[in-house]
């Protein structure tokens, strides 16, 4: 890790550049902390922007979870996995990306932008996505997703009993009626 922290509050990390030493490396790892802002940073060859997988292993040292995380004016290059937030149901995490650029690694263009389970809010403000075929956010439970002035992203509720996602296109569960097609999709044609 370039930076690691635990049990921190009101921290700002400013103007760093991280390089992955392996394809699975993290640049910044914050655990059991609150109100963390990461700004003006450049992440090279990062596997993913962020992952929080709630279980007892993440709070062993202080019985707290990561609660508020903001990325501001950051660039993420060669991203090969999704933002993954599986939070604590009792303390849902809020994640915000503002004025950020996410460049997907070639070969991972079909990966979803984010997956959320037990989160409070995921906010994308002025976020530019480069290289994704069908940018989408998968919601597996309740949580609010806000997208403002960003590359178009589809929000898919995975547990939805009325609709299904087929390669980024939303159909009724019988797959007889097309409900929504992402306007930002670069395909020249689509066969139903």
C-alpha positions as CSV (number, residue, x, y, z in Angstrom):
1,X,0.0,0.0,0.0
2,X,1.1,3.6,-0.6
3,X,-1.0,4.8,2.4
4,X,-2.8,2.7,5.0
5,X,-4.9,4.0,7.9
6,X,-7.1,2.7,10.6
7,X,-9.4,4.4,13.2
8,X,-8.9,7.8,11.5
9,X,-11.3,10.7,11.3
10,X,-11.4,13.9,9.2
11,X,-8.4,12.9,7.0
12,X,-7.5,14.5,3.7
13,X,-5.0,12.8,1.4
14,X,-3.8,15.3,-1.3
15,X,-1.7,15.1,-4.4
16,X,-0.2,11.6,-4.5
17,X,0.4,9.3,-7.4
18,X,0.3,5.5,-6.8
19,X,1.6,2.7,-8.9
20,X,0.5,-0.9,-8.5
21,X,3.4,-3.3,-7.9
22,X,1.1,-6.2,-8.9
23,X,-2.2,-6.3,-10.8
24,X,-4.0,-6.7,-7.4
25,X,-2.3,-3.9,-5.5
26,X,-4.2,-1.2,-3.5
27,X,-2.9,2.4,-3.5
28,X,-4.8,3.6,-0.4
29,X,-6.3,1.4,2.2
30,X,-8.4,3.0,4.9
31,X,-10.2,0.9,7.5
32,X,-12.5,1.7,10.4
33,X,-12.4,5.4,9.6
34,X,-14.8,8.3,9.1
35,X,-14.8,11.3,6.8
36,X,-11.9,10.5,4.5
37,X,-11.2,12.8,1.4
38,X,-8.8,11.7,-1.3
39,X,-8.2,14.5,-3.8
40,X,-5.9,15.5,-6.6
41,X,-4.5,12.0,-6.9
42,X,-3.5,9.8,-9.8
43,X,-3.8,6.0,-9.6
44,X,-1.9,4.0,-12.2
45,X,-2.7,0.4,-12.9
46,X,-5.2,0.1,-10.1
47,X,-7.2,-3.1,-10.0
48,X,-10.2,-1.2,-8.6
49,X,-11.0,2.2,-7.2
50,X,-12.4,0.9,-3.9
51,X,-13.6,-2.2,-2.2
52,X,-15.3,-2.6,1.1
53,X,-16.5,-6.1,2.0
54,X,-18.2,-5.9,5.4
55,X,-17.5,-8.8,7.8
56,X,-16.1,-9.1,11.3
57,X,-12.5,-9.1,9.9
58,X,-12.8,-5.5,8.9
59,X,-13.6,-4.3,12.4
60,X,-11.4,-6.6,14.5
61,X,-9.3,-3.7,15.9
62,X,-11.9,-1.2,16.9
63,X,-15.5,-2.4,16.1
64,X,-16.0,0.4,13.6
65,X,-16.4,0.5,9.8
66,X,-15.4,2.9,7.1
67,X,-18.3,5.4,7.0
68,X,-17.7,8.3,4.6
69,X,-15.2,8.3,1.7
70,X,-14.8,11.0,-1.0
71,X,-12.6,11.0,-4.1
72,X,-12.2,14.5,-5.6
73,X,-10.3,15.5,-8.8
74,X,-8.7,12.0,-9.1
75,X,-7.7,10.0,-12.2
76,X,-7.9,6.2,-12.2
77,X,-6.0,4.5,-15.0
78,X,-6.2,0.8,-16.2
79,X,-9.1,-0.1,-13.8
80,X,-9.9,-3.8,-14.1
81,X,-12.6,-4.3,-11.4
82,X,-15.7,-2.7,-10.0
83,X,-16.1,-0.3,-7.1
84,X,-17.4,-2.8,-4.5
85,X,-19.3,-1.6,-1.4
86,X,-20.7,-4.3,0.8
87,X,-21.2,-2.3,3.9
88,X,-22.4,-2.9,7.5
89,X,-26.2,-2.7,7.5
90,X,-26.1,-0.9,10.8
91,X,-23.7,1.8,9.6
92,X,-24.1,2.1,5.8
93,X,-21.2,3.7,4.0
94,X,-21.4,6.8,1.8
95,X,-19.1,7.0,-1.2
96,X,-18.7,10.0,-3.4
97,X,-16.7,10.6,-6.6
98,X,-16.5,14.2,-7.8
99,X,-14.6,15.5,-10.8
100,X,-13.0,12.2,-11.5
101,X,-11.9,10.3,-14.6
102,X,-12.0,6.5,-14.7
103,X,-10.1,4.8,-17.6
104,X,-10.9,1.1,-17.9
105,X,-8.1,-1.4,-18.7
106,X,-8.3,-2.9,-22.2
107,X,-10.1,-6.3,-21.9
108,X,-12.3,-5.2,-19.0
109,X,-14.7,-2.9,-21.0
110,X,-17.8,-5.0,-19.9
111,X,-17.2,-4.7,-16.2
112,X,-19.8,-2.8,-14.2
113,X,-18.7,0.5,-12.6
114,X,-20.0,-0.3,-9.1
115,X,-21.7,-3.0,-7.0
116,X,-23.5,-1.9,-3.9
117,X,-24.8,-3.9,-0.9
118,X,-25.9,-2.3,2.3
119,X,-24.7,1.2,1.4
120,X,-26.2,4.6,2.2
121,X,-25.4,6.7,-0.9
122,X,-23.1,6.4,-3.9
123,X,-22.7,9.7,-5.6
124,X,-21.1,10.3,-9.0
125,X,-20.7,14.1,-9.8
126,X,-18.8,15.1,-13.0
127,X,-17.4,11.7,-13.5
128,X,-16.0,10.8,-16.9
129,X,-15.8,7.1,-17.9
130,X,-13.5,6.1,-20.7
131,X,-13.6,2.7,-22.5
132,X,-16.6,1.1,-20.9
133,X,-19.2,-0.6,-23.2
134,X,-22.2,-0.5,-21.0
135,X,-21.5,1.6,-17.9
136,X,-23.8,0.4,-15.1
137,X,-24.1,0.3,-11.3
138,X,-25.6,-2.9,-9.7
139,X,-27.7,-2.3,-6.6
140,X,-28.2,-5.5,-4.7
141,X,-30.0,-3.9,-1.7
142,X,-31.5,-0.6,-0.8
143,X,-29.2,2.4,-1.1
144,X,-29.3,5.7,-3.0
145,X,-27.4,6.3,-6.2
146,X,-26.9,9.9,-7.4
147,X,-25.5,10.6,-10.9
148,X,-24.9,14.3,-11.8
149,X,-23.2,15.7,-14.9
150,X,-21.4,12.4,-15.5
151,X,-21.0,9.8,-18.3
152,X,-24.4,8.1,-18.5
153,X,-24.6,5.1,-16.2
154,X,-27.4,2.6,-15.9
155,X,-28.6,1.7,-12.5
156,X,-29.7,-2.0,-12.3
157,X,-31.5,-3.4,-9.3
158,X,-30.3,-7.0,-9.3
159,X,-33.0,-8.2,-6.9
160,X,-35.7,-6.6,-9.0
161,X,-38.5,-9.1,-9.7
162,X,-39.9,-7.1,-12.6
163,X,-36.9,-6.5,-14.8
164,X,-33.7,-8.3,-15.9
165,X,-30.4,-6.9,-17.3
166,X,-29.1,-8.5,-20.5
167,X,-25.8,-7.0,-21.6
168,X,-26.7,-3.6,-20.2
169,X,-30.2,-3.7,-21.8
170,X,-33.3,-3.9,-19.5
171,X,-36.1,-6.3,-20.3
172,X,-39.2,-7.5,-18.5
173,X,-38.5,-10.8,-16.7
174,X,-40.0,-12.9,-19.5
175,X,-37.5,-11.1,-21.9
176,X,-40.4,-10.3,-24.2
177,X,-40.4,-6.5,-23.8
178,X,-37.4,-4.2,-24.0
179,X,-37.8,-1.6,-21.2
180,X,-34.7,0.5,-21.4
181,X,-31.7,0.7,-23.7
182,X,-28.7,2.8,-22.5
183,X,-28.5,6.0,-24.6
184,X,-24.8,6.2,-24.3
185,X,-24.2,2.8,-25.8
186,X,-21.7,2.9,-28.7
187,X,-23.2,-0.1,-30.5
188,X,-24.4,0.7,-34.1
189,X,-27.2,-1.9,-34.0
190,X,-29.0,-4.1,-31.5
191,X,-30.9,-7.2,-32.3
192,X,-33.9,-8.2,-30.2
